[in-house]
Amino acid sequence: MTLNIKVLGPGCTNCVNLEKNARAAVAQLGIDATVEKLTNRADFARYGLLYTPGLVVNEKLVSAGRVPDVAEVTTLLASVLSTS
């Protein structure tokens, strides 16, 4: 299964760090995933994001307004994989 991961944010330092953590988690898990960055505020609203950065996995907002570390992102991704 391929995970679809989106990092939502305007391009701030926190958004960049969240993208790095997401890519590191994907690498640690050795999974097939696409990671994309969305900077359009209309996309934020579509996912119900009030505070950036946001992390969306398979079209579900799983983190908002903070930067989870690599270990937490790894746990989030593993959880999504186990319920799929």
C-alpha positions in Angstrom: 0.0 0.0 0.0 1.2 3.5 -0.9 0.6 6.2 1.7 -0.3 9.7 0.4 1.3 12.2 2.8 0.7 15.9 2.6 2.4 18.7 4.6 0.2 21.8 4.8 1.8 25.1 5.5 2.9 28.4 4.0 6.6 27.5 3.9 7.6 28.5 7.4 10.5 26.8 9.3 8.0 24.6 11.1 6.5 23.4 7.8 10.0 22.6 6.4 10.8 20.7 9.6 7.6 18.7 9.5 8.3 17.8 5.9 11.8 16.6 6.9 10.4 14.6 9.7 7.8 13.0 7.5 10.4 12.0 4.9 12.7 10.6 7.6 9.8 8.6 9.1 9.0 7.1 5.6 12.7 6.2 5.2 12.8 4.6 8.7 9.7 2.5 8.0 10.9 1.6 4.5 7.4 2.1 3.1 6.2 3.3 -0.3 4.8 6.8 0.2 4.4 10.1 -1.7 5.1 13.3 0.3 3.9 16.5 -1.1 3.8 20.1 0.2 0.7 22.2 -0.1 0.9 25.9 0.5 -2.5 27.1 -0.8 -4.7 28.3 2.1 -7.7 26.8 0.3 -6.2 23.4 0.8 -5.8 24.1 4.5 -9.5 24.8 4.8 -10.4 21.7 2.9 -8.7 19.6 5.5 -10.1 21.6 8.4 -6.6 22.9 9.4 -6.8 26.0 11.6 -3.1 26.3 12.6 -0.1 25.3 10.5 1.7 23.2 10.0 -0.6 20.2 9.3 0.1 16.6 8.4 -2.4 14.7 6.3 -2.1 11.0 5.7 -4.4 9.4 3.1 -6.6 12.4 3.1 -7.0 12.5 6.9 -5.6 15.4 9.1 -3.5 13.6 11.7 -1.5 16.5 13.2 -2.1 20.3 13.3 -0.4 23.3 14.7 2.8 21.7 15.8 5.8 19.7 14.6 5.8 16.1 15.7 9.2 14.6 15.9 10.3 11.7 13.6 9.4 9.1 16.2 5.8 10.4 16.5 5.4 10.7 12.7 6.7 7.1 12.4 4.0 6.0 15.0 1.3 7.9 13.1 2.2 6.3 9.8 2.5 2.8 11.3 -0.9 3.3 12.8 -2.4 4.2 9.5 -0.8 1.2 7.9 -2.1 -1.2 10.5 -5.7 0.0 10.1 -5.6 -0.2 6.3 
